[in-house]
Amino acid sequence: MVAISIQELLYFSITADGQKVEKKDYVGLNETVQSILNSYDWRNRELKFMFTSDVDDDVHIHTHSERLQRLLICLLRNSDQFAAYGKVEVSCHAADDGTYSISVSNEGDKIPDGCDEEQIFMPFIRVTPSSHGLSIRLALARQLAMSMDYELHIDMTYEKGVRMVLSLF
């Protein structure tokens, strides 16, 4: 766990300049997300994980594959750490305007009442006193999203736990 925190902190410092990256890779959306999900090593063995999609399998996106992978791993690690029970669902969704999104939802504790969404994405800020670690993971995920002109936010209407939504533009 310490090695993961150090790796995240180093990558956070590398991406902190706010520079945009070229989305040089053209990849299948469902294939890429499924591959990342299948390669993830779940620490919480009690969780069930699943992939769903309403996106056609032939849909491809321009992205920066390495950064997208790091971003999704940050979201998976967050779910792995904080989901108390049940399942983690990773979903790809096609919007009516022709854009796509990827969501990572977990069952468990919800975000505490009164917690501002922006606070959750701030580095080194613990949302709950029982949190352990550097609290850098979601800040890194948002930085990675912004470097690719994507948007990462929390679906504050989700009732079963926490849902993070990555909007791909």
N, C-alpha and C positions, 0 to 999 in steps of 0.2 A: 504494500500500500504506500510506503514511503517513496519507493521508486516511481510509482505512478504520479504521486503529488509533485515530485521534483520534475518529472517529465512535463507535466501540465504547466508548472511554473515557468520552466524554460521556454516552452512554446508560447506561453502568454507574453513573456518578455520579447520574444522574436516578433510577434504579431502586433505589439502595442503601438507601433508607429502609425497604424491606421491606413497603411498603403493598400490599395486595391490590387488584386491579383488577376491575371488573365485567366479566363475560364477556357482553358486550352483543350480540355478533354470533352469528348462527345460520347456519352455513356447511356446505356439503357437505365431508366430510372428504377423500375422494379428490380431488375437484375442486380444493380449496384446496392440498393438498400437491403435486399435479401442476402447478398453476399456478406455485407458488413454485419448484419444481424447473425448470420450463421457462424461467422468466425469469432464472435464475441464470447469470451469465457466468463460465464455467469458465476459470481461469488455466492449469491443467494440461491442455493439449489432448490429452495422451496417454491420459487416463482415459476410460473408457466409463462412462456413467451410465445407470441404469435405475430404473424405478418398478414396484413390485409391490404387490399388495394382496389380502387375503382378506376385505376389508370390502365390503359391498354399496354400490353407487354412490349409493343413496338415503339413506345414513346421513348425518345432520347432527349437528353438535356445537355447543354454546354455548362461545364462546371470545372472546378479545380479538384480533381479526384482525391488527392491527398488531404486537402483541407476539409472536404465534405466528409471523408472517412473520420478524421479526427473530431469533427463537430458531432457526428452521430455517436461516436464512441463516448464522448463527454456526456451526451444525453442518456445513453444506455447505462453508463456508470452511475449517473445520478439516480436513475430509476432503480438500479441494482442495489444501491446503498439505502435508499429511503422508502422503497416499496415494502410495506409490512407483510403483505400476503397477496394471494391471488395471482394476477397476471400483469405482464407488461405487453402492451400492444404497440407495434410499429405499423403505421398506415401511410400509404401514399394516396393522395386525393387530387382529382382534377377539378379545378374551379370553372365556373361558367365563362370566365373571361379568358380562358386559355392558359392560365398559369397553373402551377402545381404546388403542392405542399406535402411535407412529411411531418407526421406527428408521432411523438413518443408519449404514451399514456401509461400510468401505473395506478394500481389500486393501493390504497393505504392512507396515510395521513395527508390531509389537505394542507395547503399553505395557511399559516396562522392568520386569523382575522386581523385586519388593520395593517397587514404587511403590504407594502407598495411593490408592484411588479418590478420597478426599476431597482429597488433595493436588492432584490433577489439576484440580479445580474451584476451587482457591484462586487469587485474582488475583496476578499478577506472579511466580508461581512457574513456573520452566521445568523440565519433566520431563526433558528431554534437553539436554545442553550445546549441541547444534547448533541448538536452537530460536532463531528470531529473532522480534522483535516484543515487544509488551507482555505477552503471556501473559494476556490479559484475556478472550478470546473465550469460553472455556468457563465462566468465572465469570459472565460476562454471561448466557450461555444458561441457567445454573442459576437465576440471579436472576429472569430472565423466567419460567421455568417455575414457580418458587415463587410469583410474583406472581399466577399464574392457578390456584393450587392443583394444579399438575401436579408430577410427579416426574421428574427427569432423572438417569439413572445410566448407568454403563458396564457392558456385558455382559462381565464378566471371563472368561467361558468361551468367548468367540468366538476361534477359532484362526487365522483368515486375516488378521487385522489388528486394527482397532478397530471396535466397534459401540456407538453411543450410542443409548439407548432413552428416549423421552419417553412417560411413562404419563399418559394423559388421564383425569381423574376427573370 
